[in-house]
Amino acid sequence: MRVDNATTSVHGLLGTGDPSFRLDRVPVSAELGAFVERHWMTSWDMPAGRSASVTLLPHPCVNLVFDRGQLMISGVGRDRFTYTYQGRGQVFGIKFRPGGFQPFYGGPVAELTDQVRPLSTLWGSAATVFADELAGASGLDGFVAVAERHLRAHWPPPDTEVARVGRIVRALLHDRTVTRVQDVTERFGLSMRTLQRLFQRYVGVSPKWVLKRYRLHEAAALLASGKGGDWTELGYFDQSHFIRDFTRAIGMTPSAYMAALGDHGFGVFPTYV
């Protein structure tokens, strides 16, 4: 198994019809890494009168997202989604580790799944100050500095459960011998019920969902690289099951996905949703 502190991959961007679309990822300061995976920013500069869209298959993470002057809590999204943009703009985000937002939130993170809420519902007027400072920030470094200052101001007490969830999620992400949720319960000495409750409170989706999502991220990335994919290495025991899950998540079959990439160049193709 690869030794890696990451609890999410860099996969999940399925396509954009605009080659000028840019995605930057920035590591967090070391002292914030217990709860936060990374910062990110998307930016674009489109000619007048044109628009494009980008499709993403989300990670099992809560994000704080600053978009068009609004600072929002974006819970785990179970379905792919498409963001349409035009003109010139940018979106800044803070990606928490799976389980990492719960100490800030206090309640079951499953309450946020498929939800987008104003951060002010959690932090009150401090969220308004946060948004105003982001609006006045200059460049990605400026956004990161503002974000980390406000995160430190609201930093919760240590939570050992976050670390335990992190260890489980890293196994789901990196270890190819983990093909079933039962593998997790056996390795970490948890009952199925305890594991499900832990993920409901801290992650917002089930461990089975996380495992499947990470494998589908990898499958899409392999197809996009032109290498194809061996569905047996992704934990699937029959090809039809893999095709069904891939089609449901991505919106097209693996063969259609590869054809779309081949028509438009690997890594850049119109949105098919």
C-alpha positions in Angstrom: 0.0 0.0 0.0 1.3 3.5 -0.9 2.0 5.6 2.2 0.3 8.9 1.6 -1.4 11.4 4.0 -3.9 12.4 1.3 -7.5 11.5 2.0 -8.8 12.6 -1.4 -7.3 12.2 -4.9 -6.9 15.0 -7.5 -9.4 13.2 -9.8 -13.0 14.2 -10.3 -12.9 16.9 -13.0 -14.6 15.2 -15.8 -14.4 17.8 -18.5 -14.6 21.4 -19.6 -15.5 22.9 -23.0 -13.1 25.8 -22.4 -9.3 25.2 -22.6 -8.7 28.5 -20.7 -10.4 27.0 -17.6 -7.8 26.7 -14.9 -7.8 24.8 -11.6 -5.1 25.5 -9.0 -4.6 23.5 -5.8 -2.7 24.7 -2.8 -1.6 22.7 0.3 -2.7 24.0 3.6 -0.3 25.1 6.4 0.9 22.1 8.4 -0.9 23.0 11.5 -4.3 23.0 9.7 -3.8 19.7 8.0 -5.6 17.7 10.7 -8.9 18.9 9.4 -8.3 20.5 5.9 -7.1 18.7 2.8 -6.2 21.7 0.6 -7.3 25.0 -0.9 -8.4 25.3 -4.5 -9.3 28.0 -7.0 -10.9 27.8 -10.5 -10.6 30.7 -12.8 -11.5 31.5 -16.4 -11.5 34.4 -19.0 -14.1 33.8 -21.7 -14.6 36.0 -24.8 -17.7 38.2 -24.7 -20.9 36.4 -25.7 -19.5 32.9 -25.0 -20.1 30.5 -22.2 -18.8 27.0 -21.2 -19.3 24.5 -18.5 -17.3 22.1 -16.3 -18.5 18.8 -14.9 -17.3 17.4 -11.6 -17.8 14.2 -9.7 -17.5 15.3 -6.1 -15.3 13.9 -3.3 -16.7 12.8 0.1 -15.7 16.2 1.4 -17.4 19.3 2.7 -16.1 22.5 1.1 -16.3 26.2 2.0 -16.9 27.9 -1.3 -16.6 31.6 -2.1 -18.4 32.4 -5.4 -19.8 35.7 -6.6 -19.4 37.3 -3.3 -21.2 34.5 -1.3 -19.5 32.2 1.2 -21.2 28.9 1.4 -21.0 25.5 3.1 -21.2 22.9 0.3 -21.9 19.5 1.7 -20.9 16.2 0.1 -22.5 16.0 -3.3 -23.6 12.5 -4.2 -24.2 13.3 -7.9 -22.1 14.8 -10.6 -22.8 18.5 -11.2 -22.2 21.0 -13.9 -21.0 24.6 -13.3 -21.7 27.0 -16.2 -19.6 30.2 -16.5 -19.0 33.1 -18.8 -17.0 36.3 -18.9 -14.1 36.5 -16.4 -14.3 35.0 -12.9 -13.1 32.8 -10.2 -14.2 30.5 -7.4 -12.2 29.9 -4.3 -12.7 26.9 -2.0 -11.4 25.2 1.1 -11.7 21.4 0.9 -11.9 19.7 4.3 -10.8 16.2 4.8 -13.5 13.5 4.9 -14.7 13.9 8.5 -12.7 17.1 9.0 -15.6 19.6 9.0 -17.6 17.8 11.7 -15.8 19.5 14.7 -16.5 22.9 13.1 -20.1 22.0 12.5 -20.9 20.0 15.7 -23.8 17.9 14.3 -24.0 14.9 12.0 -22.4 15.9 8.7 -25.1 13.8 6.9 -27.4 16.8 7.5 -25.3 18.7 4.9 -25.2 16.0 2.3 -26.4 17.4 -1.1 -27.0 20.8 0.6 -25.5 24.2 0.1 -26.0 26.6 3.0 -24.6 30.1 3.8 -21.7 29.9 6.2 -23.5 32.6 8.2 -25.9 30.0 9.5 -23.0 28.5 11.4 -20.6 31.4 12.1 -23.1 34.4 12.1 -21.6 37.8 11.5 -18.0 36.4 11.4 -18.9 34.8 8.1 -19.8 38.2 6.7 -16.4 39.5 7.7 -14.8 36.4 6.2 -16.6 37.0 2.9 -15.7 40.7 2.8 -12.1 40.0 3.4 -12.1 37.4 0.6 -13.7 39.9 -1.7 -10.8 42.3 -1.0 -8.1 39.7 -1.3 -5.6 39.9 -4.2 -4.5 36.7 -5.9 -4.6 33.1 -4.7 -2.0 33.7 -2.0 -4.2 36.5 -0.6 -7.3 34.2 -0.6 -5.3 31.5 1.2 -4.0 33.9 3.9 -7.5 35.2 4.6 -9.0 31.7 4.7 -6.3 30.3 7.1 -6.6 33.3 9.4 -10.4 32.7 9.8 -10.0 29.0 10.1 -7.6 29.5 13.0 -10.0 31.9 14.7 -12.7 29.1 14.7 -10.4 26.2 15.2 -12.1 23.5 17.2 -10.6 21.3 20.0 -8.8 18.1 18.9 -11.1 15.2 18.0 -9.6 11.7 17.9 -12.5 10.5 15.8 -11.4 12.7 12.9 -8.0 11.0 12.9 -9.7 7.5 13.0 -11.9 8.5 10.0 -8.8 9.7 8.2 -7.0 6.4 8.6 -10.1 4.5 7.3 -10.5 6.9 4.3 -6.8 6.6 3.4 -7.2 2.9 3.3 -10.3 3.2 1.0 -8.3 5.6 -1.2 -4.9 3.9 -1.4 -5.2 0.2 -0.5 -6.3 -2.0 -3.4 -6.7 -5.0 -1.0 -9.8 -3.1 0.4 -12.6 -4.1 -1.9 -15.5 -4.4 0.5 -16.7 -2.5 3.6 -16.2 -5.8 5.5 -12.5 -5.4 4.8 -12.6 -2.1 6.7 -14.5 -3.5 9.7 -12.1 -6.4 10.1 -9.0 -4.2 9.7 -10.0 -1.5 12.1 -11.9 -3.7 14.6 -15.3 -2.0 14.2 -18.7 -3.5 13.9 -20.6 -2.6 10.7 -23.1 -0.6 12.7 -20.4 1.5 14.5 -18.6 2.1 11.1 -21.9 3.3 9.5 -22.7 5.6 12.4 -19.1 7.0 12.4 -19.4 7.9 8.7 -22.9 9.3 9.1 -21.8 11.7 11.7 -18.4 12.6 10.4 -18.3 12.1 6.6 -22.0 12.4 5.5 -22.1 9.3 3.2 -21.5 5.6 3.8 -18.1 3.9 3.6 -19.4 1.9 0.7 -20.2 5.1 -1.2 -16.7 6.5 -0.5 -15.0 3.3 -1.7 -17.1 3.2 -4.9 -16.6 7.0 -5.6 -12.8 6.7 -5.3 -12.7 3.7 -7.6 -14.8 5.5 -10.2 -12.6 8.6 -9.9 -9.7 6.4 -10.7 -11.5 4.6 -13.6 -12.4 8.0 -15.2 -8.8 9.2 -14.8 -7.4 6.0 -16.4 -9.7 6.3 -19.3 -8.8 10.0 -19.8 -5.1 9.1 -19.8 -5.7 6.7 -22.7 -4.6 3.8 -20.6 -8.1 2.2 -20.3 -9.0 0.5 -17.1 -9.0 -3.0 -15.6 -12.3 -3.1 -13.7 -11.1 -6.1 -11.6 -8.3 -3.9 -10.2 -11.0 -1.4 -9.1 -12.7 -3.9 -6.8 -15.4 -5.1 -9.2 -16.1 -8.8 -9.7 -18.0 -8.5 -12.9 -17.8 -6.1 -15.8 -21.5 -5.3 -16.0 -21.6 -4.1 -12.5 -18.6 -1.8 -13.2 -20.3 -0.4 -16.4 -23.6 0.2 -14.6 -21.9 2.1 -11.7 -19.7 4.1 -14.1 -22.6 5.0 -16.4 -24.8 6.1 -13.4 -22.0 8.3 -12.0 -20.4 9.7 -15.1 -23.5 9.9 -17.4 -22.2 7.7 -20.2 -20.7 4.3 -20.6 -16.9 3.8 -20.4 -16.7 3.3 -24.1 -18.7 6.4 -24.8 -16.6 8.3 -22.4 -13.4 7.3 -24.2 -15.0 8.1 -27.5 -15.9 11.6 -26.2 -12.3 12.1 -25.1 -11.0 10.8 -28.4 -13.2 13.2 -30.3 -12.1 16.3 -28.4 -8.7 15.6 -27.0 -7.8 14.0 -23.8 -8.7 16.1 -20.8 -10.9 18.6 -22.6 -14.3 17.8 -24.0 -17.8 19.2 -23.9 -20.1 18.4 -20.9 -22.3 15.4 -21.5 -25.1 15.8 -18.9 
